[in-house]
Amino acid sequence: MNSDQDDIRQRPSRRKVLECMTWAGTGVLWTVAGGVPQSLGLVGEAKAQAAAGLTFLQISDSHVGFDKPANPNALGTLEEAINKVKALPVKPAFMIHTGDITHLSKPSEFDDADRIISQARLDVHYVPGEHDFLDDEMKLYGQHYGRGTKGAGWYSFDAAGVHFVGLVNVVDLKAGGLGNLGKDQLEWLENDLKSRSASNPIVVFAHIPLWAVYPEWGWGTDDGARALEYLKRFGSVTVLNGHIHQIIQKVEGNVTFHTARSTAFPQPAPGTAPSPGPMKVDDAKLRSVLGVAEVTFKPGQQRLAIIDAALQG
Amino acid sequence: MKQNLVRSAVLGGLLGVLAGVAVMAAPAGGQDTAVKIDNFTFTPQRVTVKAGTTVTWTNQDDIPHVVASSTKIFKSKTLDTDDKFSFTFTTVGTYDYFCSLHPHMTGTIVVEAATGGNPAP
């Protein structure tokens, strides 16, 4: 965090704010300036940046119902995150939730998630994670969040000149494969984008990363490249995902890929553990493991810059 | 999606009956076999059993998994930590399966004739 010293001097409370937010995982706050979304990383920075244009929040992987050693109270940490959102000095336009709202798709888990997340008093645009379709009939997600969506829950909308596309890549998964968008959704996406100007900023969000983060752990989408093909002609494309419970960013041409933290528990970096399962760390270490990552758009530069900063150590 | 799911369930049930499934009943023959789900892998990944053997999967991960036949012959409910799923294989053949939540997790059950005969293909 190259501006850390300045920030501390000017706003002494900032580090405190960050420390409070670490455990909760919080969300990634995005703002769109000049058509290019930038992640502020820290909710506490919203105040300084809010005047720039559209600001929205991404939360992900709340896993309501999870109670294993990596975090015995995932609902509690979601609530902490939402409390931080509520306390923002400048209200974001809306939130997106990139899936795994619940852990086991139980009715009580969806209800608890709704009860907590609605306290933010923001519109929330959801896409499902694989944990949100575990009920026998796969109907609860649709009942809660499916209104106005197509297929298993994909849709698009516009806000402040930015075109947002929510995709579903967690259903009808094939043996040996990765995330899956499917033919119907890809056709819809092609049509949805067809009439838009190449200068229209696009934000695509889905649960599983659309690019191959680490296929050995299933962290990628088999037909994600097809979707990216349709997005290639656009000058500013930002792809926001969850699923891997850590911040990873990649920039490829005009496309910026970014994954958000979980509000529930961390997962190991690709290949650093026997499996991608929940990572148990002790409380003291947790803050340094979760850390904070800032993604910043610098005037004059087309690409986003990411700065990872651990909260401790 | 829902229709597909229903169809799959019906098809799975039908094939299950044809294959002589007895999930709840005691195995007709052979020894019971355990497959562990741990660290997002099925262990052992490939198991050879005699016809009539009941295979029981146990999820030892902190993340739920679903054991699903690649040809929809069997499918477990969502297995949370320590949950089990059993299936009795009565028909000789090779049964590939995967986790429908984490499809990179795959495994195979090879079922051979209970007495003598040629091994399954």
Interface residues (C-beta under 8 A of the other chain):
Chain A: K68 P69 A70 H103 L104 S105 E130 H131 L134 D136 E137 M138 K139 G151 A152 V171 D172 L173 K174 A175 G176 G177 L178 P215 E216 W217 G218 P274 S275 P276 G277 P278
Chain B: M1 K2 N4 L5 N39 F40 T41 D61 D62 I63 P64 V66 A68 S70 K77 T78 D80 T81 D96 Y97 F98 S100 L101 H102 P103 H104 M105 T106
